[in-house]
Amino acid sequence: MPPEYWSNAIFSVVPTIAVGVIFWFVMAAIMRSDRTERNSYAKIEAQERAKAAAALDSTNRS
């Protein structure tokens, strides 16, 4: 096979693979940030629920 065939094949496939890798990194970053955001929100919500429960408990004792 002529060398031009392989160079054309490589130049045809490399951009597709590069775009796929970039897409994968972007999606992984989005998923990771969403997971972190949900964990942070869950911690804040747990703190607020604990405050509300403590306030309710203190009013019931009075």
ABEGO torsion letter per residue (X at the ends): XBAAAAAAAAAAAAAAAAAAAAAAAAAAAAAAAAAAAAAAAAAAAAAAAAAAAAAAAAAAAX
